[in-house]
């Protein structure tokens, strides 16, 4: 699938415009790699101790090392064009504009709306011949697309086919992959399936695609409860090549038969000389050692696991270096066989390509499988709410320099609901998040920073990308004497805001900012179809309506009408009281610092 032909016109002369286009695509790819980081090495590099860059979410309870000026509703809502972030708080999912923007800032194609194709009946008839039945069909005005949800009758695989005139075509296949422990199976498998497959038995197919295809996006990412494999390209032939490579990789990878790939990507023993002690190595193992050495990542991991101790979010999908070596090859193979199955798949197509060709390619793979129980076995059970708050103290290592008494971190976290929220409540919480933390003048952010209790904000605010929404806020650079004062101040600020409300000009500014962000729909170089996919998947992966996250217009107008009729205090104060102040499912994480012994 590598095409090296020189672009030519019908008259045989060089097509300079086509050459410029190819050069532009390759340049865009390089820029994207600079933002995403280079692809993971299929053989550990000598200097691979630092974690590889991965698309991850800043949904952390401790938003990595984001400074007070870089976090917040404003930057997040308007950052749809830059949805990339490093291992924020030790979590492994894509940054898709958390809070409101992730669900509702839908990047629309900047052209006239695409009508429902006139040959829709013909397409559905063709789909039926291939074994697909239409479940639902909607025109999504917000993203100027006609979307059809199909179900593969034999396996139960669900397919969302989104048609519009965007030439940047996107494909993604997503499996629900909830781990039961912290051995890092989903993370290691995500690395391993791209190391060769049945039809493409290359040693490094992922690297070959990076070098030789016209992709505009090519990667994979691991969430705490799902694993995504997306690709994008503006060249139709190249796009279908990428789709075929990824489908073959996830369904028929070499890694389940190749113990060496498991050792390389997961873990293995290493001994360079008889005098040395045996050590553990591996791409994921080395990566997670780096993640576990970063204070913000430790904070986020502890917060996440403490908020949901009774379900899959209570373990680390990326892998704990202490637990990764406990993973066996048999467990690795069983996990793939169980969860990487069409019955457990959600498949996404987006763009201006032919719906029939999409379904034809899929049927070649899906028809090879029988239905399985994977869909039921992979369901994530909600965490029951606590009856009283919890406080946790965790230690993290500091360097040899500086005053240890001023390196403490404190973050207070809430699990907001036992059940997923309706779209209007999510939207209102997104506005509330922006009001609280979205700008330097936002009261929760401003008062915390001006208090002198700490140096920078930690916590991602409202996060609703997993099954149950969360809210997290705190400070780092806190002195030992001020640890308890941070939580007290957070609660007092929120109590005052619930009683007094927000300034009318702040509400108006927030409304204007968010509405502009929603309507501008600017994702920069990040494929719009991928941004849509990630938003839709936030509901779809939990067996809810995949169309709902793509449609913001009606709930937006309803929220504006409520604010105009009742006032902002009547809208936002009950949210603060119900989901935060009166919510006892609260976990306060205190990060205590200690000096590492000098080596």
C-alpha positions as CSV (number, residue, x, y, z in Angstrom):
1,X,0.0,0.0,0.0
2,X,3.0,2.3,-0.3
3,X,2.6,4.4,-3.4
4,X,5.8,6.0,-4.7
5,X,4.6,7.1,-8.1
6,X,5.5,10.6,-9.1
7,X,2.3,12.7,-9.5
8,X,1.6,13.2,-13.2
9,X,-1.0,14.9,-15.3
10,X,-2.8,13.4,-18.3
11,X,-0.3,15.1,-20.6
12,X,2.5,13.3,-18.9
13,X,4.0,16.3,-17.2
14,X,4.7,16.6,-13.5
15,X,1.6,17.7,-11.6
16,X,3.3,20.2,-9.3
17,X,0.1,21.0,-7.5
18,X,-0.3,17.3,-6.6
19,X,3.4,17.2,-5.5
20,X,2.8,20.2,-3.3
21,X,-0.3,18.5,-1.8
22,X,1.7,15.4,-1.0
23,X,4.4,17.5,0.6
24,X,1.8,19.4,2.6
25,X,0.3,16.1,3.8
26,X,3.7,14.8,4.9
27,X,4.5,18.1,6.6
28,X,1.2,18.0,8.4
29,X,2.0,14.5,9.5
30,X,5.3,15.6,10.9
31,X,3.7,18.4,12.7
32,X,1.2,16.0,14.2
33,X,3.9,13.7,15.3
34,X,5.7,16.7,16.9
35,X,2.5,17.2,18.9
36,X,1.7,13.5,19.6
37,X,5.3,12.5,20.0
38,X,7.1,9.9,17.9
39,X,5.4,6.5,17.6
40,X,6.3,4.0,20.2
41,X,9.5,2.2,19.4
42,X,8.9,-1.5,18.5
43,X,12.3,-2.2,20.0
44,X,13.1,-0.3,23.2
45,X,15.5,2.5,22.5
46,X,18.6,2.9,24.7
47,X,17.2,6.1,26.1
48,X,13.6,4.9,26.5
49,X,13.3,5.4,30.2
50,X,11.1,8.4,29.7
51,X,7.4,7.6,28.9
52,X,6.5,7.7,25.3
53,X,4.1,10.4,24.3
54,X,0.5,9.2,24.0
55,X,-2.8,10.8,23.3
56,X,-4.1,11.2,26.8
57,X,-6.8,13.2,28.6
58,X,-6.2,16.0,31.0
59,X,-9.2,14.6,32.8
60,X,-6.9,13.9,35.7
61,X,-7.6,14.8,39.2
62,X,-4.2,16.4,38.9
63,X,-3.9,17.8,35.5
64,X,-0.2,16.9,35.0
65,X,1.9,19.9,35.4
66,X,-0.6,22.3,33.9
67,X,0.0,25.7,35.3
68,X,-2.7,28.0,36.6
69,X,-2.7,29.8,33.3
70,X,-2.9,26.7,31.1
71,X,-5.8,24.8,32.7
72,X,-9.4,25.8,32.9
73,X,-12.7,25.7,31.1
74,X,-11.6,28.4,28.7
75,X,-8.5,26.7,27.5
76,X,-10.2,23.3,27.4
77,X,-13.4,24.5,25.7
78,X,-11.4,26.4,23.1
79,X,-8.7,23.8,22.8
80,X,-10.5,21.4,20.5
81,X,-7.9,22.2,18.0
82,X,-5.1,20.9,20.3
83,X,-6.5,17.7,21.9
84,X,-3.1,16.2,22.8
85,X,-1.5,15.9,26.1
86,X,1.2,13.9,27.9
87,X,0.3,11.2,30.4
88,X,-1.8,13.6,32.5
89,X,-2.1,12.3,36.0
90,X,-1.1,8.8,34.9
91,X,-4.1,8.3,32.8
92,X,-4.2,7.0,29.3
93,X,-7.0,8.4,27.2
94,X,-7.2,11.0,24.6
95,X,-7.5,14.7,25.5
96,X,-10.8,15.5,23.9
97,X,-11.6,18.9,25.5
98,X,-12.9,17.6,28.9
99,X,-16.2,18.8,30.4
100,X,-18.5,20.6,28.1
101,X,-16.4,20.8,25.0
102,X,-15.7,17.1,25.0
103,X,-19.4,16.3,24.8
104,X,-20.7,19.2,22.9
105,X,-18.1,21.3,21.1
106,X,-18.8,19.4,17.9
107,X,-16.4,20.2,15.1
108,X,-18.5,20.7,12.0
109,X,-17.3,20.7,8.5
110,X,-16.9,24.2,7.3
111,X,-18.9,23.8,4.2
112,X,-22.6,23.6,3.4
113,X,-24.6,20.9,5.1
114,X,-24.5,17.5,3.4
115,X,-28.0,16.3,2.8
116,X,-29.1,12.7,3.3
117,X,-27.9,10.8,0.2
118,X,-30.7,10.4,-2.4
119,X,-29.8,6.7,-2.7
120,X,-30.3,6.0,0.9
121,X,-32.7,3.1,0.3
122,X,-30.2,1.6,-2.1
123,X,-27.5,1.8,0.5
124,X,-29.7,0.2,3.1
125,X,-30.6,-2.6,0.7
126,X,-26.9,-3.2,0.0
127,X,-26.2,-3.2,3.7
128,X,-28.9,-5.8,4.3
129,X,-27.3,-8.0,1.6
130,X,-24.0,-7.8,3.5
131,X,-25.7,-8.7,6.8
132,X,-26.2,-5.2,8.3
133,X,-29.5,-3.9,9.6
134,X,-30.2,-0.2,10.1
135,X,-30.8,0.7,13.8
136,X,-31.2,4.5,13.5
137,X,-30.7,7.3,11.0
138,X,-30.4,11.0,11.8
139,X,-29.2,14.3,10.2
140,X,-26.8,16.0,12.6
141,X,-27.1,19.7,11.7
142,X,-24.5,20.7,14.2
143,X,-21.8,18.8,12.3
144,X,-23.5,19.0,8.9
145,X,-23.7,15.2,8.5
146,X,-26.1,12.4,7.8
147,X,-25.4,9.6,10.2
148,X,-26.7,6.0,10.2
149,X,-26.2,3.4,12.9
150,X,-25.9,-0.1,11.6
151,X,-25.7,-3.5,13.4
152,X,-24.0,-6.5,12.0
153,X,-26.7,-9.2,12.5
154,X,-24.3,-12.1,12.8
155,X,-22.0,-10.7,15.5
156,X,-23.8,-7.7,16.9
157,X,-21.0,-5.3,16.0
158,X,-22.2,-1.7,15.8
159,X,-21.2,0.6,13.0
160,X,-21.7,4.4,12.8
161,X,-21.5,5.6,9.2
162,X,-21.3,9.4,9.1
163,X,-21.6,11.0,5.6
164,X,-20.6,14.5,4.7
165,X,-18.3,16.4,2.3
166,X,-15.2,16.4,4.5
167,X,-12.3,14.9,2.5
168,X,-10.4,14.1,5.7
169,X,-11.9,10.7,6.2
170,X,-11.8,9.0,9.6
171,X,-12.1,5.4,10.7
172,X,-11.9,4.1,14.2
173,X,-12.6,0.8,15.9
174,X,-13.1,0.8,19.7
175,X,-13.3,-2.2,22.1
176,X,-14.5,-2.1,25.6
177,X,-11.5,-3.4,27.5
178,X,-12.0,-3.1,31.3
179,X,-9.0,-4.6,33.2
180,X,-9.4,-6.5,36.5
181,X,-5.9,-5.7,37.8
182,X,-3.0,-3.4,37.2
183,X,-0.9,-5.7,35.1
184,X,-1.5,-3.3,32.2
185,X,-3.0,-5.8,29.8
186,X,-5.0,-3.2,27.7
187,X,-1.9,-1.0,27.4
188,X,0.4,-3.8,26.4
189,X,-2.1,-5.2,23.9
190,X,-2.6,-1.8,22.4
191,X,1.2,-1.7,21.7
192,X,1.4,-5.3,20.5
193,X,-1.4,-5.6,18.0
194,X,0.3,-3.1,15.7
195,X,3.4,-5.3,15.6
196,X,2.3,-7.3,12.6
197,X,-0.8,-9.3,11.6
198,X,-2.0,-12.1,9.4
199,X,-2.1,-10.2,6.1
200,X,0.7,-7.8,7.0
201,X,3.4,-9.9,8.7
202,X,5.9,-7.0,8.8
203,X,8.1,-6.5,11.8
204,X,7.1,-2.8,12.0
205,X,3.9,-2.2,10.1
206,X,3.0,0.8,12.2
207,X,6.4,2.5,11.4
208,X,6.0,1.6,7.7
209,X,2.6,3.3,7.7
210,X,4.0,6.4,9.4
211,X,6.7,6.6,6.7
212,X,4.8,5.5,3.6
213,X,1.1,6.4,3.9
214,X,-0.7,9.7,3.3
215,X,-2.3,9.6,6.7
216,X,-3.5,12.7,8.5
217,X,-3.8,10.7,11.8
218,X,-2.4,7.3,12.8
219,X,-2.3,6.2,16.4
220,X,-4.0,4.2,19.1
221,X,-4.9,5.0,22.7
222,X,-5.9,3.2,25.9
223,X,-8.6,4.5,28.2
224,X,-9.3,3.1,31.6
225,X,-12.2,1.1,30.1
226,X,-11.7,1.0,26.3
227,X,-9.1,0.9,23.6
228,X,-9.3,3.0,20.4
229,X,-7.6,2.5,17.0
230,X,-8.2,5.5,14.8
231,X,-6.8,6.5,11.4
232,X,-7.5,9.3,9.0
233,X,-6.5,10.3,5.4
234,X,-7.6,12.6,2.6
235,X,-6.7,10.0,0.0
236,X,-9.4,7.5,-0.5
237,X,-7.3,4.6,-1.6
238,X,-4.8,5.2,1.1
239,X,-7.6,5.5,3.6
240,X,-9.0,2.1,2.8
241,X,-5.5,0.6,3.0
242,X,-5.1,2.0,6.5
243,X,-8.6,0.7,7.4
244,X,-7.6,-2.8,6.2
245,X,-4.3,-2.8,8.0
246,X,-6.0,-1.7,11.3
247,X,-8.8,-4.3,11.0
248,X,-6.4,-7.1,10.3
249,X,-4.2,-5.9,13.2
250,X,-6.9,-5.9,15.8
251,X,-8.6,-9.1,14.8
252,X,-5.6,-11.2,13.6
253,X,-2.5,-9.9,15.3
254,X,0.8,-11.9,15.3
255,X,1.3,-11.0,19.0
256,X,-1.1,-13.6,20.3
257,X,1.2,-16.3,18.7
258,X,4.5,-14.5,19.2
259,X,5.9,-14.7,22.8
260,X,8.7,-12.4,21.8
261,X,6.4,-9.5,21.0
262,X,4.7,-9.9,24.4
263,X,8.2,-9.8,26.0
264,X,9.3,-6.8,23.9
265,X,6.2,-4.7,24.5
266,X,5.2,-5.9,27.9
267,X,8.0,-7.2,30.1
268,X,11.0,-9.5,30.2
269,X,14.0,-10.3,32.3
270,X,17.3,-8.7,31.4
271,X,20.8,-9.6,32.5
272,X,23.8,-7.9,30.7
273,X,26.5,-9.5,32.8
274,X,26.9,-12.2,35.4
275,X,27.9,-9.6,38.0
276,X,24.6,-7.6,37.6
277,X,21.3,-8.3,39.2
278,X,18.5,-9.5,37.0
279,X,16.2,-6.6,36.1
280,X,12.8,-6.1,34.3
281,X,12.6,-4.4,31.0
282,X,9.9,-3.8,28.3
283,X,8.5,-0.9,26.3
284,X,5.4,-0.6,28.5
285,X,7.2,-1.5,31.7
286,X,9.8,1.2,31.1
287,X,7.2,3.7,30.1
288,X,5.2,3.1,33.3
289,X,8.3,3.4,35.5
290,X,8.6,7.0,34.2
291,X,4.9,7.7,34.7
292,X,5.0,6.4,38.3
293,X,7.9,8.7,39.1
294,X,6.0,11.9,38.3
295,X,4.1,13.5,41.3
296,X,1.2,14.8,39.3
297,X,0.7,11.3,37.7
298,X,0.8,9.7,41.2
299,X,-1.8,12.2,42.4
300,X,-4.1,11.5,39.5
301,X,-3.8,7.7,39.8
302,X,-4.4,7.7,43.5
303,X,-7.4,10.0,43.1
304,X,-9.0,8.0,40.3
305,X,-8.6,4.7,42.1
306,X,-9.8,6.0,45.4
307,X,-12.9,7.5,43.8
308,X,-13.9,4.2,42.2
309,X,-12.4,1.4,44.3
310,X,-15.0,-1.2,43.4
311,X,-15.0,-1.2,39.6
312,X,-12.4,-1.2,36.8
313,X,-11.4,2.4,37.5
314,X,-9.9,1.1,40.8
315,X,-7.0,-0.4,38.9
316,X,-4.4,1.1,36.5
317,X,-5.1,0.2,32.9
318,X,-1.7,1.4,31.9
319,X,0.0,-0.9,34.3
320,X,1.7,-0.6,37.7
321,X,5.5,-1.5,37.4
322,X,5.1,-3.7,40.4
323,X,2.3,-5.6,38.8
324,X,3.3,-5.7,35.1
325,X,5.7,-8.6,35.6
326,X,2.8,-10.7,37.0
327,X,1.1,-10.8,33.6
328,X,1.4,-14.1,31.8
329,X,1.3,-14.7,28.1
330,X,-1.8,-16.9,28.5
331,X,-3.6,-14.1,30.3
332,X,-2.5,-11.7,27.5
333,X,-3.9,-14.0,24.8
334,X,-7.1,-14.7,26.6
335,X,-7.8,-11.0,27.0
336,X,-7.4,-10.4,23.3
337,X,-9.6,-13.4,22.4
338,X,-12.3,-12.2,24.8
339,X,-12.5,-8.5,24.2
340,X,-11.1,-7.9,20.6
341,X,-14.2,-9.4,19.1
342,X,-16.8,-7.9,16.7
343,X,-19.5,-8.5,19.3
344,X,-17.6,-6.0,21.6
345,X,-16.7,-3.5,18.9
346,X,-18.0,0.0,18.0
347,X,-16.9,1.0,14.6
348,X,-16.9,4.6,13.2
349,X,-16.6,5.9,9.6
350,X,-16.7,9.6,8.7
351,X,-16.2,11.6,5.6
352,X,-16.9,11.8,1.9
353,X,-16.2,8.2,0.9
354,X,-18.7,5.6,-0.2
355,X,-20.9,4.0,2.5
356,X,-21.2,0.8,0.5
357,X,-17.4,0.4,0.4
358,X,-17.2,1.0,4.1
359,X,-19.6,-1.8,4.8
360,X,-18.0,-4.1,2.2
361,X,-14.6,-3.9,3.8
362,X,-16.1,-4.5,7.2
363,X,-18.1,-7.5,6.1
364,X,-15.0,-9.3,4.9
365,X,-13.8,-9.3,8.5
366,X,-17.0,-9.5,10.6
367,X,-18.4,-12.4,8.7
368,X,-15.4,-14.5,9.9
369,X,-16.7,-14.4,13.4
370,X,-19.6,-15.8,15.4
371,X,-21.4,-13.9,18.1
372,X,-19.9,-13.9,21.5
373,X,-20.8,-12.9,25.1
374,X,-18.0,-10.2,25.1
375,X,-20.5,-7.3,25.0
376,X,-22.0,-8.4,28.3
377,X,-18.8,-9.5,29.9
378,X,-17.1,-6.1,29.2
379,X,-19.8,-3.9,30.8
380,X,-18.6,-1.5,33.4
381,X,-20.6,-1.5,36.6
382,X,-21.1,1.9,38.3
383,X,-19.4,2.8,41.6
384,X,-21.9,3.0,44.4
385,X,-21.6,6.4,46.2
386,X,-19.8,6.5,49.6
387,X,-21.7,7.2,52.8
388,X,-18.9,9.4,54.2
389,X,-15.8,11.3,52.8
390,X,-12.4,9.6,52.6
391,X,-9.0,11.1,53.2
392,X,-5.8,9.5,51.8
393,X,-2.1,10.2,52.3
394,X,0.4,9.1,49.7
395,X,4.1,9.6,49.5
396,X,6.1,10.7,46.5
397,X,9.8,11.1,46.0
398,X,11.4,14.5,45.7
399,X,14.8,15.5,44.3
400,X,17.8,16.4,46.4
401,X,17.2,20.2,46.1
402,X,14.6,22.5,47.6
403,X,12.6,22.8,50.8
404,X,10.6,19.6,51.3
405,X,8.1,21.5,53.6
406,X,6.7,23.4,50.6
407,X,6.3,20.5,48.1
408,X,3.1,18.9,49.4
409,X,0.1,18.5,47.1
410,X,-3.6,18.4,48.1
411,X,-6.5,17.6,45.8
412,X,-10.2,17.1,46.7
413,X,-12.2,14.9,44.3
414,X,-15.9,14.1,44.0
415,X,-17.7,11.4,42.1
416,X,-20.8,13.4,41.1
417,X,-23.4,10.8,40.4
418,X,-24.0,7.1,40.5
419,X,-25.6,7.1,37.1
420,X,-24.7,9.0,33.9
421,X,-26.1,12.4,33.6
422,X,-28.6,13.7,31.0
423,X,-27.2,16.0,28.3
424,X,-28.7,19.2,29.7
425,X,-27.2,18.6,33.2
426,X,-23.8,17.8,31.5
427,X,-24.1,21.0,29.6
428,X,-24.9,23.0,32.8
429,X,-22.0,21.4,34.6
430,X,-19.7,22.4,31.7
431,X,-20.8,26.0,32.1
432,X,-20.3,25.8,35.8
433,X,-16.8,24.4,35.3
434,X,-16.0,27.3,33.1
435,X,-17.3,29.8,35.6
436,X,-15.4,28.2,38.4
437,X,-12.0,27.6,36.7
438,X,-12.1,28.7,33.1
439,X,-10.3,32.0,33.2
440,X,-7.7,33.7,35.5
441,X,-10.6,35.7,36.9
442,X,-12.7,32.7,37.7
443,X,-13.4,32.8,41.4
444,X,-12.4,29.3,42.5
445,X,-9.1,29.5,40.5
446,X,-8.3,33.1,41.5
447,X,-9.0,32.8,45.2
448,X,-7.1,29.6,45.5
449,X,-4.0,31.1,43.8
450,X,-4.2,34.4,45.7
451,X,-4.5,32.6,49.0
452,X,-0.8,31.9,49.1
453,X,-1.5,28.3,50.3
454,X,0.1,26.8,47.2
455,X,1.9,27.6,43.9
456,X,-0.3,26.1,41.2
457,X,-3.7,24.5,40.6
458,X,-4.1,20.7,40.3
459,X,-7.2,18.9,39.4
460,X,-9.1,18.8,36.1
461,X,-12.4,20.4,37.2
462,X,-15.4,18.6,35.8
463,X,-14.6,15.3,34.0
464,X,-17.3,13.3,32.3
465,X,-15.4,11.1,29.9
466,X,-15.9,7.9,31.9
467,X,-19.1,6.2,33.1
468,X,-19.6,8.5,36.1
469,X,-18.6,12.2,36.1
470,X,-16.1,13.7,38.5
471,X,-14.9,17.0,39.9
472,X,-11.4,17.6,41.1
473,X,-9.6,20.7,42.4
474,X,-6.6,21.4,44.6
475,X,-3.1,23.0,44.9
476,X,0.5,21.9,44.7
477,X,3.5,23.6,46.2
478,X,1.7,23.5,49.6
479,X,3.6,23.8,52.9
480,X,3.0,21.1,55.5
481,X,1.2,23.5,57.8
482,X,-1.3,24.5,55.1
483,X,-2.4,21.0,54.0
484,X,-5.8,21.0,55.8
485,X,-6.4,24.7,55.0
486,X,-6.6,24.0,51.2
487,X,-9.6,21.7,51.5
488,X,-11.3,24.1,53.9
489,X,-10.8,27.0,51.5
490,X,-12.1,25.0,48.6
491,X,-15.3,24.2,50.5
492,X,-15.7,27.8,51.7
493,X,-15.3,29.2,48.2
494,X,-17.9,26.8,46.8
495,X,-20.3,27.5,49.7
496,X,-20.0,31.3,49.1
497,X,-20.7,30.9,45.4
498,X,-23.7,28.7,46.0
499,X,-25.1,31.4,48.4
500,X,-24.2,34.5,46.4
501,X,-24.1,33.3,42.8
502,X,-21.8,34.5,40.0
503,X,-21.5,38.0,38.7
504,X,-23.9,38.6,35.7
505,X,-21.0,39.8,33.6
506,X,-19.1,36.6,34.3
507,X,-22.1,34.5,33.3
508,X,-22.6,36.4,30.1
509,X,-18.9,36.2,29.2
510,X,-18.8,32.5,29.9
511,X,-22.0,32.0,27.8
512,X,-20.5,33.9,24.9
513,X,-17.2,32.1,25.1
514,X,-18.7,28.7,25.1
515,X,-21.3,29.4,22.5
516,X,-18.6,30.8,20.2
517,X,-16.5,27.7,20.8
518,X,-19.4,25.5,19.9
519,X,-20.3,27.3,16.7
520,X,-16.7,27.9,15.5
521,X,-15.9,24.2,15.5
522,X,-12.2,24.7,15.0
523,X,-10.1,21.6,15.6
524,X,-7.0,22.8,13.8
525,X,-5.0,19.9,12.4
526,X,-6.8,17.4,14.5
527,X,-9.3,15.5,12.2
528,X,-12.8,16.7,12.8
529,X,-14.2,13.2,12.3
530,X,-12.0,11.9,15.1
531,X,-13.1,14.6,17.5
532,X,-16.7,13.6,16.7
533,X,-15.9,10.0,17.2
534,X,-14.4,10.5,20.6
535,X,-17.4,12.6,21.7
536,X,-19.9,10.0,20.4
537,X,-18.0,7.2,22.1
538,X,-18.4,8.8,25.5
539,X,-22.0,7.6,25.4
540,X,-21.9,4.8,22.9
541,X,-19.3,2.8,24.7
542,X,-21.8,2.5,27.6
543,X,-24.6,1.4,25.4
544,X,-26.2,4.8,25.3
545,X,-27.3,7.0,22.4
546,X,-24.3,7.7,20.2
547,X,-26.0,10.6,18.5
548,X,-26.7,12.5,21.6
549,X,-23.2,13.9,22.2
550,X,-23.1,15.3,18.7
551,X,-26.2,17.5,19.1
552,X,-25.8,20.5,21.3
553,X,-28.2,23.1,19.8
554,X,-31.4,22.1,21.6
555,X,-29.9,21.7,25.2
556,X,-27.9,24.9,24.7
557,X,-31.1,26.9,23.9
558,X,-32.9,25.3,26.8
559,X,-30.1,26.2,29.2
560,X,-30.0,29.8,27.9
561,X,-33.8,30.0,28.3
562,X,-33.6,28.7,31.9
563,X,-30.9,31.3,32.8
564,X,-32.9,34.1,31.2
565,X,-36.1,33.1,32.9
566,X,-34.9,32.1,36.4
567,X,-31.5,33.8,36.6
568,X,-28.1,32.1,36.8
569,X,-28.1,31.6,40.5
570,X,-31.2,29.4,40.2
571,X,-29.4,27.3,37.7
572,X,-25.9,26.9,39.0
573,X,-26.3,27.1,42.8
574,X,-28.4,23.9,43.0
575,X,-25.7,22.1,41.0
576,X,-22.9,23.2,43.4
577,X,-25.0,22.1,46.4
578,X,-26.2,18.8,45.0
579,X,-23.1,17.5,43.2
580,X,-20.4,19.0,45.4
581,X,-21.2,20.5,48.8
582,X,-23.8,18.0,49.8
583,X,-22.1,15.1,48.1
584,X,-20.3,12.9,50.6
585,X,-18.6,10.8,47.9
586,X,-15.5,12.9,48.4
587,X,-11.9,11.8,48.4
588,X,-9.1,14.2,49.5
589,X,-5.7,13.1,48.5
590,X,-2.7,14.5,50.4
591,X,0.7,13.9,48.7
592,X,3.5,13.9,51.2
593,X,7.0,14.3,50.0
594,X,10.1,12.5,51.1
595,X,13.7,12.8,50.1
596,X,15.1,10.1,47.9
597,X,18.4,8.7,49.1
598,X,21.3,9.9,47.0
599,X,22.8,7.4,44.6
